[in-house]
Amino acid sequence: MTRIGVVTFPGTLDDRDAARAVRLSGAEAVSLWHADEDLHGVDAVVLPGGFSYGDYLRAGAISRFAPVMTSIVEAAGKGMPVLGICNGFQVLTEAHLLPGSMVKNDHLHFVCREQQLEVENVDTPWTREYTRGEVITVPLKNQDGQYVADEHTLDELEGEGRVVFRYRGWNPNGSRRDIAGICNAAGNVVGLMPHPEHAVEPGFGPDGPRGPRTGTDGMRFFTSVLHTLVG
């Protein structure tokens, strides 16, 4: 069975939700502790949301130095699929697996809402089951969700097709060019601020076309990587 690791840092909140999403997709969820140096033979890794180490210094800044991140950076360099959600996205930027940085929302308030996203890159292991241009709805909750980068980096991301998701309808945090998620040059590392793991099960997700709490648009993140890994 495909094994997908879910990392827990001190202050992580959404590790159990991410692990449940992995299990619902048909893969085995493997718990990875921040102090682990061994990835225990996993085939992919999810860095879930929360407030790792209390977001001291900067969101994700301390987690970048956790022993598990040394192994993840090495594995990502060899092509292992890695997904960073919210705080996980922040950790990926701090670890330089993804360019740019995350700062306070431009309105300086915590935001929690159902958020529409437009899918722009379906060539990553985490998005292959989506359609380019498709609009999906997943929950969003953050206070340090504004993605920033210099103009050269932004132009490079655009030119190389590395913007994976863009906010649709409303930019909830002031992210440059409405960017909600990006990938690395190889495409195996993806980070986004919204939470697909909270939109995987009818009755517990956002409102959908079939009624209240029926939205499951986030499930295809996890089935995408599963099908990528099993061929």
Beta strands, then each sheet from edge to edge (+ up, - down):
strand 1: 3-8
strand 2: 28-33
strand 3: 44-47
strand 4: 82-85
strand 5: 101-103
strand 6: 111-119
strand 7: 135-142
strand 8: 146-148
strand 9: 163-168
strand 10: 179-183
strand 11: 189-192
sheet 1: 2+ 1+ 3+ 4+ 11+ 10- 9+ 6- 7+
sheet 2: 5+ 8-
end
